[in-house]
Amino acid sequence: MRVAIAHDFLVQYGGAERVLEVLCEMFPRSPVFSLFYDEQRTRGRFRDQEVHTSFLSRLPFAGRRIGHHHHLFFWSFPTAIERFDLSGFDLVLSSSASYSKGVRPPPHVPHVCYCYTPTRYLWEDVRKYVNGALASGPATTVGEALFRLMRRWDRKAALRPTTLIAVSTSIAGRIRQVYGRTPDAVIFPPVDTVAYSPDGASPKKPGEGYLLMVGRLLPYKRFDLGIEACGRLGVPLKIAGVGRERARLQRLAGPTVEFLDWVNETKLPQLYRGARAFIFPQVEDFGLVAAEAVACGTPVIAYRGGGALDIVQEGRNGFFFDRQDPDSLAAAIRQLDARRFQPRAVSETAQRFSRSRFETEMLAMVRAVRPPARAQAPQRRPRSWQRAAL
């Protein structure tokens, strides 16, 4: 069976790209079709992969710039994604947080979409996602008109896959709300539970060890909450990651905060194991880093929302706080000494995220698909705010 894999943008190395790596290993010699590709920014992980990019990436003097600032060029992506030639394949598998679900395989070719989220910046505030370019005046009016057109395309594109799989329970609900389509399954992303294991970890005594945060240093990941809460409590905090928020976060940080930059995957499990707890204050589609921490036997203190609802089992492998502010997080951290977590018991809760489980469930969905079945139009009317958008 010849398989084509579609992925939105290969211009960073995050959770979606880690899932893509596994898909490429599951379906070896399958070419990847992506709007843009930057080998350096993806850390060379796809160097040996056959990668096909869109015509936009080949525009003279512009392709690289568009790829790195793609939110500014959102209006051009539907045309680019639909122009990929997917003839000659028996199956299309898309790894999509935005546009790759909109590829157009031949009518007889089934399309299985692994959906991380409905296209986030199309269904939330315009000004928030276009770097301020549409922040005021006539530009805002034009931008909002473009977004209405893009939302129409996005909802139609979500009906194209033969099979639609959600990355988490939270995202399954959002797909139903935004697209009016019920996902065929929820399959959690894969965690390497062999490398990320509790080997060598031991229960922490009250006050022992550091707290940990891991990820790209971006505003929505709320590293600032961890810094402020730990600063108030005088608790050691280690932050592993790089990103554009680094300078601002360093200005917020006190003497108990240590920035580690990017930590190699071979060293990351030990960093998790040494932590007293992992802080996860953001709303994510899933949250691979939180699942990795749990797999290493480290409890998670998470904001009650998004993918964390699938990862954290209150009292078994961590606990929640209910407001995204330093006071609420600090109160949760204070509870840590009263709760003793056994690393192996915590790690056991992560087996439902194992790579073997992911591969088994994905292969079952692929084998079950039967062309040329296609998703039907939604049976209920969109909600009022969606009708207004359309």
N, C-alpha and C positions, 0 to 999 in steps of 0.2 A: 504494500500500500504506500503510495507516494503522498506525503503529508507536507503541506505548506504551513508555516507558522507566521502569524501576523502580530506585530507588537507596535504600540503607538510611536514611541520615541526612544531611540537608543543613544541618549545624550547624558545619562547619569547612571550610577549604580546604586539602586535602592531595592526595596522589597520586591517590586514587580520584576526587576531584572534578575533577582535571585530565583524567583519562580520560573522565569523564562529559561534560565540555565538548566533547571531540572527538566523542563519540557524538551529542551534540545537534546538532553541525554536520553530521555525516554524515546524520542523519535530521531535517532541519529541520521545524519546526512539530509535532514530536512532543512531547506533554505528558510531564512527569516526575512520577512518583508516589513520594513519599518520606514516611517516618513523620513527620519534622519538617523545617522550613525556617527558617533564619535568614539573611536577606539580608545583614546587616552582617557576620556571622562568615564568610560565604562571599564577602566582598569585592565584593558586587554582581555577581558573575560570571553569575548566573542571573536577573538582574533582568528581562530580556526574555523569559524562558522561562515557559511555562505550567506552574506547579507545583501539584500537588494533594497535600495533606497528610492524614494520618490523623485520625480523630476525637480521638485523644489530644492532638493539638496544639491542639485547639479547646476543651479543657476549661477552664472559667472559672478564672482565677487559677493554673492548674497547667500548662497546655500548654507554655509557654516554659520553666518550671523543669524539667519532665520532659525536654524536648529537650536541655537543657544538662547534665543528669545522668542520661543515659539508661541507663547500666549499672545503676542502682539499680532500674529498672523493667522489666528484661528479660522478666519473666514475662508482661507485658501485650502484647508486640510481636507474637507469632504471630497473636493475634486481630485486631490492628489491620492487619497486612499482608494477611491473608486477606480483609478486608472491602473492599478496593479493588475498584471495579466496572470491569473491563477488557473489558466487552462492547463491540462495535463496532470492535474493532481486528483487524488481520490478522496482527500479530506483536507479541509482548512481548519486550523486551530488558532483562534485569536486570543491573545493575552491583552486585555483591554481595560484601560481606565478612561478612555476617551474615544478615539477615532477608529481603531483597528476593527472594532465590531462591525463597521460599515463597509468592509471589503465586499466585493461582488464576485464570488466564485460562479462558475457555470451552473445553470439550473439543476443539473443532476448531481452536483457535488455537495455533500453535507458540510455544515459549518458549525463547529462547537466553539462557543465563546466562554472563556473564563474571565468573568467581569469583576474588577476590583471596586468599581463604583460607577454610578452614573456620572457623566462628564461634569466634574465639580464646578469649574468656573462658568459653565453655561447655566447652571441652576442655582447659583448663588449671586451675590452682589457683583455687578459689572465692574465697579471701580476697584474692587479688592484684587482682581486677578489680571488687570491689564497695566500694571505698574504705573498707575496714575495717568496714563495717556488719555483716558476717557473720563477724567475726574470732574470736568465742569463744562458748562456752556454747550455750544452746538455739537462738540465732539461726543458729549454724553448722549444726546438725542440720536446721533448717527450710530453710536455704539449699541444703544439699546435696540434700535431697529435691526441691526445685524444680529444681535443675540436672539431676537425673536425668530428670525429666519433659521439660525443655527439650531435652536431648540426644536424646530419642526423637523429638521434633518436628523437630529440626534434621536428623537423618538421613533422616527421611521427606521433608522439604522438599527435600533435595539430590537426591532421585530424581524430583522433579516436572519440572524443565526438560527439554525435548526434546533440547537440545544443551547440554553443559556444557564451557566453555572455561577452562583454567587460565592464570593470569597468569605463571607461571614453572615451570621443571622441578621445583623444590623443592615448590611448592604442588601440582603434579600428583601427586607422591608422597604428600603429606599428605592430599589428597582420597581417594586409593585407600585409605590407612590408616584414616582416620576414617570415611568414608562407604561404603567398599566399592564405589565406582564409579570406573571408569577414565574420565578426561576425554576428550572427543572430540578435543581439540587443545590445544596450548600456543601462545598468541599473546602476545608481549611487549607491554607498554604502549607508547604512542607518545611519541617524543621529537621535538621540532621541530629537526631536524638542519640546518635553514637558519639559524635564529636561533642555535642552539647549534652553533657551528662553530669551527675553529681559526684563523679569519682574524685575523691580527695576533699570534698566539701564536708564541713562539720557544723553542727548547730552553733549559732553565735550567742555568746553571753550578753546580758544587758549592757548596752553601750559599746559593745565591741564591733570593730570594723567600720567600714565606710558605706555610704549610700551611693548608688550608681545611676547614671542616665546615659543612654547610648542613642545615637542617631545623627542625621544631618541637622545642622544648626540653622533651622528655619523658624519663622515666627510662630506658625501654628502648632509646633511641637512643644511649646511652652516651657522651654528650659529655664526661662526667667522665674517661673513659679518654684521650681526646685531650688534655684539659687537663693531666692528670697527666703523661702521657708527654712532651708538649712542654715542660712546666715543668721536668722533670728534665734535658732536653737543652738548654734555653735557646733553643728554636726558636720563631720567630714563628708564632702561630696566630690566624687570623681565624674567627669564628663568626657565621654569618648565620642568624637565626631568632628567634622569640619563643615563649614558653611558660611553664608554671608552674614549671619548674626554674631559671628565670633567676637568682633570688636565691641559691640553693644553689650553682650553678655559678660565680657571681661570687665567692663566698667561697673556692672552690677555686682560682680563677685567680690566676696570678702576673702580673708586669709584661709578659710577652711575649704575653699573650692579649688580643685585642681583640674586643668584642661589637659587632656591626653592626646588631642588631635585624633587622627584616624588610627584605629587599632586593628592590626592584621587578624584575620579570622582564626589563625592558629593560636593567637594569644587571648582572644576574646573570651573563650570558655573559662579560663582561669580567672579573668577579671570578674566575670559573673559569679563564680564560686566564692570569691573572696568578699563579696558584698554582703552587707547585713540585710539589705533589701534593694529592690529595683524600683525607681520612681517613674511612673508612666502617666503624666498629667494631661496628655493631649487626647483628642478624638481622632482615631485612626480607622481606616477601613477594616483592618485586622490588627496588626501590630506584631510583626515577626520578632522584634527585639524583646518584647515582653514574653513571648512564647519561648524564646531561647533562654531567658533568665529562669523561667519556671523549669525548663528541661534540665538546667544546671543545678536545680534544687534551691534557687533563691526566690523568696516570696516577693510579690509585686504589690506595690501601693499604687492603685490606678484610679483615675477619674472614672466615675460611673457613666460610661457612654461608649458608643462605637464598638469596635472589635474587642475591647477589653471585656465586654460582657460575656464573650465566648471563652476567654482565656482565664480570667480570675474566678475562682470558686471561693467565696467568702469563708475564711477560717481554715481552708484546706491548703491553699497556695498563695494567699495574700488577702487583701481587703481593699475596699473602695473608700474614696472621699467624694462628696456630693457637690462641691462648688469649685470652679476653677479660679481659686484665689489663694494667696499664701497662707491665710489664716486656716482655711479648711485643710490644706495639705499639711501644715505644721501640726494641727491637731491629730491628723492621722499618723504622722511620724511619731508623735508622743505615745501612741498606743502600741508601738512596735515592741517595747520591752515587756509588755504584759502578754505577748503572744509568742509562744515558742514553736517554731516550725522545724520539722525534721527534713533535711535535704532530700532524702530518698522518697519520703512520702509526697513532698512537693513535686519532685520530678515525675512521679508516676502519673500525675494529672496531665502531663504533656504528651503522653503516648498517643493521644488522639490527634496530635499534630505531626506524627512521624512521617518521614518521607515515604516509607513503604506503604503506609495507609493512603497517602496522597496518590501515589502511583496506582495502587489497586483501584481506588475509587474513580480516578480519571480514566483509566483504561476501560473500566466497566461502562462509563458513560459513552466513550468513543465507540465501543463495540455495540452498544445498544442503539446507536443512531441509525436511522434508515432513510436514505434519500428517496424522493425529493421532499419529504415532509418539511413544512415551513411553519413558523409561528403564526398564529392567527391574530387578527387585529384585536386590541383590547375590548373586552366585553362591557366595561363600564366607562362612563364619561370621566374625563379628567376632573380633578378637583378645581374649585373656582380659581385658585391662584395659577393653576396650570393653564386653564382656558384663557386667562388674561395674558399669559406669556405667549400663547399661540395665536 
